[in-house]
């Protein structure tokens, strides 16, 4: 029974995704984002308890991917669709490519998670941007929009930079491509002697600073910072190894 705890936590993650979808259907995308954050917390702890209880197995691995597809794929995709329609970027009726661009998010998430389950190269790092990071970053747009009518503290307001149509159109294209790509990305796993450790700490520090400085836009900023640092860090370490 105790070894079922990780799977129960994973089901909690899935439940958060389903409740988030319910929130979107009721016109509350920001609260859907909050359910996603709750799902992300549970997504962390299911792996933690699986390792602690030595209960990690094939069932948990597959269940975790199914939950992540819903919480970090389908849910952010529907949040994206909600705002595309709300801002007049796509029509709720009739054919319009803008009405379907959101599909790239869950499709990219599903492909990435299926690939991750059979890929043995991602034990210490990631190839492509992880699905939870992508989903949270995309869904955080709802926080930016919600903050327009509510008071959230920030040092610098750059929300305007995320309001253009072309940003809304091309970000899902970019995000889905980065999920299924083979570009090496940093995993925040720390071990002694890892040359990438300073870069990983840099991501944590910049993440905190992004939220402090940019407020609701901080998560979106951090997404692009994470990708940039991953590219730079892996290039530097690769160069250092080739010179030694």
C-alpha positions in Angstrom: 0.0 0.0 0.0 2.8 2.4 0.9 4.4 1.9 -2.5 1.2 3.1 -4.1 1.8 6.6 -2.7 3.8 7.9 -5.7 1.1 6.8 -8.1 -1.6 8.4 -5.9 0.3 11.6 -6.0 0.6 11.3 -9.8 -3.1 10.9 -10.0 -3.4 14.1 -8.0 -1.3 15.8 -10.7 -3.8 14.5 -13.3 -6.7 15.7 -11.2 -5.2 19.2 -11.1 -5.0 19.1 -14.8 -8.6 18.1 -15.2 -9.8 20.7 -12.7 -7.7 23.3 -14.6 -9.5 22.3 -17.8 -12.8 22.8 -16.0 -11.7 26.3 -14.9 -10.9 27.2 -18.5 -14.3 26.0 -19.7 -15.9 28.2 -17.0 -13.9 31.2 -18.2 -11.3 31.2 -15.4 -7.9 30.6 -17.0 -5.9 32.2 -14.2 -7.3 29.8 -11.7 -6.6 27.0 -14.2 -2.9 28.2 -14.1 -3.0 27.9 -10.3 -4.2 24.3 -10.6 -1.3 23.7 -13.0 1.2 25.0 -10.4 -0.4 22.6 -7.9 0.1 19.9 -10.4 3.7 20.8 -10.8 4.3 20.5 -7.1 2.7 17.0 -7.1 4.7 16.1 -10.2 7.9 16.9 -8.2 6.8 14.9 -5.2 5.7 11.8 -7.0 9.2 11.3 -8.3 10.7 12.2 -4.9 8.5 9.6 -3.0 9.1 7.0 -5.8 12.8 7.2 -5.2 12.4 7.4 -1.4 10.2 4.3 -1.2 12.0 2.6 -4.0 8.7 2.3 -5.8 9.7 3.7 -9.2 8.6 1.3 -11.9 7.1 1.1 -15.4 3.6 1.8 -14.2 4.6 5.0 -12.5 6.6 6.1 -15.4 3.7 5.7 -17.9 1.2 7.2 -15.5 3.4 10.2 -14.9 3.6 10.8 -18.6 -0.2 10.5 -19.1 -0.7 13.0 -16.3 1.9 15.4 -17.7 0.2 15.4 -21.1 -3.0 16.6 -19.6 -1.6 19.0 -17.0 1.2 20.5 -19.0 0.0 19.8 -22.5 -3.7 19.9 -23.0 -4.4 22.5 -20.2 -1.9 25.2 -21.4 -3.1 24.6 -24.9 -6.7 25.3 -23.9 -5.6 28.4 -21.9 -3.8 29.6 -25.1 -6.9 29.0 -27.2 -9.1 30.8 -24.7 -7.0 34.0 -24.9 -6.5 33.8 -28.7 -10.3 33.9 -28.9 -10.8 36.5 -26.1 -8.3 38.9 -27.9 -10.0 38.4 -31.3 -7.0 36.6 -32.7 -9.2 33.8 -33.9 -12.9 33.2 -34.4 -14.8 30.7 -32.3 -16.7 29.6 -35.5 -15.5 28.9 -39.0 -12.0 27.8 -40.1 -9.1 30.0 -39.0 -5.5 28.8 -38.5 -5.3 30.8 -35.4 -8.0 28.7 -33.9 -5.8 25.6 -34.2 -2.3 26.8 -33.4 -2.9 25.8 -29.7 -3.0 22.1 -30.8 0.8 22.2 -31.2 1.2 22.5 -27.5 -0.5 19.2 -26.4 0.8 17.4 -29.6 4.4 18.5 -28.9 4.0 17.5 -25.2 2.6 14.0 -26.1 5.4 13.3 -28.6 8.1 14.5 -26.2 6.8 12.5 -23.3 6.5 9.3 -25.4 10.1 9.9 -26.7 11.4 10.6 -23.2 10.1 7.2 -21.9 12.2 5.3 -24.4 15.2 7.5 -24.5 18.1 6.4 -22.4 20.2 9.5 -23.0 18.4 11.8 -20.6 19.4 10.5 -17.2 21.5 13.5 -16.2 20.1 16.2 -18.6 17.3 16.8 -21.1 17.2 16.7 -24.8 14.6 19.4 -25.7 12.7 21.6 -23.2 10.8 19.5 -20.6 7.0 19.5 -20.8 6.3 20.9 -17.3 8.6 23.9 -17.9 7.0 24.6 -21.3 3.4 24.2 -20.0 4.0 26.5 -17.0 5.7 29.1 -19.1 2.9 29.2 -21.6 0.1 29.1 -19.0 1.8 32.0 -17.1 0.5 34.3 -19.9 -2.8 34.0 -18.0 -1.1 35.5 -14.9 0.1 38.4 -17.0 -3.4 39.1 -18.3 -5.0 38.6 -14.9 -2.5 41.0 -13.4 -3.7 43.8 -15.6 -6.9 44.1 -13.6 -5.4 43.1 -10.3 -2.5 44.5 -8.3 0.8 42.6 -8.5 4.1 44.0 -7.5 6.8 44.4 -10.1 9.9 46.6 -10.7 9.6 46.7 -14.4 6.4 46.2 -16.5 7.2 44.4 -19.8 3.8 42.7 -20.2 3.3 44.8 -23.4 6.0 42.8 -25.1 3.9 39.7 -24.9 0.7 41.2 -26.2 1.4 41.2 -30.0 -0.4 38.8 -32.3 2.8 37.4 -33.7 4.0 36.5 -30.3 0.8 34.6 -29.6 0.9 32.9 -32.9 4.6 31.9 -33.1 5.3 31.1 -29.4 3.4 27.7 -29.6 5.3 26.9 -32.8 8.6 27.6 -31.1 7.6 25.9 -27.8 6.5 22.7 -29.5 9.6 22.6 -31.6 11.8 23.0 -28.5 10.0 20.2 -26.7 10.7 17.7 -29.4 14.2 18.9 -30.4 17.4 17.2 -29.5 19.0 20.4 -28.1 20.6 19.6 -24.8 18.9 21.4 -21.9 20.0 21.7 -18.3 18.3 19.5 -15.6 18.3 20.9 -12.1 20.0 17.8 -10.7 23.1 18.6 -8.6 26.0 16.2 -8.1 29.6 16.6 -7.1 32.0 17.4 -9.8 29.4 18.4 -12.4 30.9 21.2 -14.5 27.4 22.5 -15.3 26.5 23.1 -11.6 27.4 26.9 -11.6 25.1 27.3 -14.6 22.3 25.5 -12.8 22.6 27.8 -9.8 22.5 30.7 -12.3 19.1 29.6 -13.5 17.8 29.4 -10.0 19.1 32.9 -9.1 17.9 34.4 -12.4 14.5 32.7 -11.9 14.0 34.4 -8.5 15.2 37.8 -10.0 12.9 37.4 -13.0 9.8 37.1 -10.7 11.1 40.0 -8.5 11.8 42.3 -11.4 9.2 41.4 -14.0 6.4 40.1 -11.7 3.8 38.2 -13.7 5.9 38.3 -16.8 8.9 36.7 -14.9 8.0 33.1 -15.7 7.8 33.8 -19.4 11.1 35.6 -19.3 12.7 32.7 -17.3 11.6 30.3 -20.0 13.7 32.0 -22.6 16.6 32.6 -20.1 16.6 28.9 -19.3 16.9 28.0 -23.0 19.7 30.6 -23.6 21.7 29.5 -20.5 21.3 25.8 -21.5 22.8 26.6 -24.9 25.6 28.7 -23.6 26.5 26.3 -20.7 26.6 23.2 -22.9 28.7 25.0 -25.5 31.2 26.3 -22.9 31.6 22.9 -21.2 31.9 21.2 -24.6 34.6 23.7 -25.6 36.5 23.2 -22.3 36.5 19.4 -22.7 37.8 19.6 -26.3 40.7 21.9 -25.1 41.7 19.6 -22.2 
